[in-house]
Structure formats: C-alpha cells, structure tokens
Amino acid sequence: MNPKDFRNSEAGKVIRAKTGYWAFIPARLPPAVNWSEPLVKVLSEAERELSKLATLSSSYPFPRILIQSFVRREAVLSSRIEGTRASLVDLYNYEASQLSFLEEGSDVNEVFNYVRALDYGLARLKELPVSLRLIREIDAKLMEGVRGGKLTPGELRRSQNWIGPAGSTLEAATYVPPPVDDMKDALSDLEKFIHTDTEIPPLARAAMIHYQFEAIHPFLDGNGRIGRLLIMLLLYEWQLLPQPLLNLSAYFEHYRQEYYDRLLGVSQRGKWEEWLMFFFRGMGTQAQDSIVRMTRLQNIRAEFDAIVQTDRNPTRMAAVIDFLFARPILTNRQLASGLNIPFKTAGQYIEKLVQAGILRETTGYARNRIFRADQILRIVEGK
C-alpha cells in the first residue's frame, strides 16, 4: 500500500506496522460532512422513495410471501459482487433439488449461505440488537462449509488481511486495513456509534457504518457480504422498512467499480460527500425498483384470482398460488411441506396449475420433477 495515496488526515491515518508494511486506520465516526444542497436533495429523494416502499410494504396483501424472493435476489447479487456466478434460477433449483452432491464451496452454496445468514440475522434481531456479537454470529452462518470456511468463520481476524488484485502481496496491496490491535479498537468505536443516538439522518448513518465496516475489514473472508447484509439489518432495526424488500446490492453490482472507488475515495481523500451521494442514489433507485416489482407481482396475483375462484377449494388454491410467489421454482415435496398438505394433494394442485399455464415442468423426469412459474420468476429475477 502506498501511503502517499492517502492524502486526507481527517479520514484516518496511515501507520507503519511492526513488520514494516503500511496500513490505514479510519477515523472515528461521525465525519464532518458538507451538507451541500445537491447532497441534501438526493438524501430527501431517497428518504421519500424508501418511505413509499415502506408504506406499500405495510399495506401489501402478501408481503411476507415476497420476502423470500427478495432475500434470495439480494443474496445472489451481493455474492456476485464478490465473484460468484450463481444465478437466482441456480439458487431455486438448488433448494428444490437439495443437490447434496454439490461440492462444498460451490457458488450456489455460498449464495444459499447468504440467505441463511440474512434470515438468521433478521430473526435474531428480536433478541439482540445490531452488534459485534450479532455480526460474528452472522459471519459464522455465511462462511459455514464454503470457500473461506476454514478461515475462522465467526471470529475476528487474528492476522493481517489486505485488498488488491489477484495475487497481490501485502506490500503491493491497494488497501491494507488496520492491524489486529487497532482493528479491535476501531470495531469498539463503531459499535458505540451504532448504539449512540444522533441527529444524523438514518440513511447517512447506514452509509457511514457500511464504509467503516469495510475499512476495518474485521474478518479474513466475507467482509463485503457482511457489510452489505448489515445495511439491511439496520434498515429493519431502525424501522425504516417493515420487511427486507430492498435489493441495494443490485445497484452496487451494476456500478461495481464506482462502488469500490467511492469507498476507497473516503479512505484516500476523505470524499465522504461523493460516497454518501452514491449511497443515497442507490437507495432511491432500488426503492423505486422494489415498488415496480411489487406492483407487477400484485397485478399477476390479481390475474390468477380467476383460477382461485373457480376451484372447488378456493382457500387452498389461493394458498398454493401464493406459495409460488415465495418459490417460483418448486417441487411437489416443497409445496406439500410448505403448506402442510398431503404429497398427493400437492401434486394435484401442481397439475392444475400446469394445465392453466402458470407452471411448467423443467426436468423431463417422471419422478423428482421441478416446476417453474415463469411469469413470477421473470419479475423477481429481471434486471
């Protein structure tokens, strides 16, 4: 790491570690931010769009059903930023088939672990606030049985890590986070900031916390995914969103290089305003995106209502169709288990939906067949 690249002392300080390499220690939060008129405007727009999404989520006919699809899309996109190639279809097929023969560390396994980690974190918030303890627990879930799983998952690093091109050394790295002792102090300060009441707008706090976590880089692996997962947990804990129906990683993935550049720009040149502007735009854009997707899904559900009303058991058919919005790729067994109905009954309902053109079989097998609701999947997965 070249210390001359880090030109703003207010952003943090560059130190020479005992073994001779250079490392960066970010300054404590909060930073001094120039709340210019353009920055305030973008923040206001993001807050307005997020408020619209929260309102729609609260009044939506079946928000809890949609959570699974939005969480899985976020898992795919956040993991893709780190180089995985698994798609949303791959993830649904993996869950439907229970492909236990997949090698540990496969891309889809990593994405599935992200789903487990986010689900775990959201459930854990009922007992434990966002904290270092919760973050460590989530990291353990994220890294279990995947690449990096042997790098002390759930434990803070006890050695130095760094960020740079593939094959780069510690000395040639683009960025070197704080050495272990300084890392612990920085994490303690970050946790205090998370729990301190402040007049800083919540979206700005979330952006600051995300940057600070990435700058500290407290784990040997999984820091990017945990940092993005942390944003969702904060939005939920602070009651900015009643359900995790936002895919901020879609924006970060689309503008991946700018995402990296904005984070590094804070460390190197104290470019907080540029990072906040980027973050707020992402929030506003993805809130709008979620609203569009949810509205289109609601319209499709209304179209399917004709099938519900003509069925001999409309209540059960409604439950079956609603299940598709959570699992647009599914098996007979998943439907039976999810709705607690007999296996044979689940098969009969699936056949009705195949005949109606809502589902199609994708394997060509006589047994262990997998079905897909293309209309729903196109909206959930769509770019």
Secondary structure, DSSP 8 states (H G I E B T S, - for coil): --GGG---TTTEEEEE-TTS-EEEEE--S-------HHHHHHHHHHHHHHHHHHHHHHH-SSHHHHHHHHHHHHHHHHHHHTT----HHHHHHHHHHT-TTS-TT-HHHHHHHHHHHHHHHHHHTTTS-SSHHHHHHHHHHHHTTSTTTTS-TTS--SS---B-STT--TTT-SB----HHHHHHHHHHHHHHHHS--SS-HHHHHHHHHHHHHHH--SSS-HHHHHHHHHHHHHHHTTS-SS----HHHHHHHTHHHHHHHHHHHHHH--HHHHHHHHHHHHHHHHHHHHHHHHHHHHHHHHHHHHHHHSSSHHHHHHHHHHHHH-SEEEHHHHHHHHT--HHHHHHHHHHHHHTTS-EE-S--SSS-EEE-HHHHHHHH--
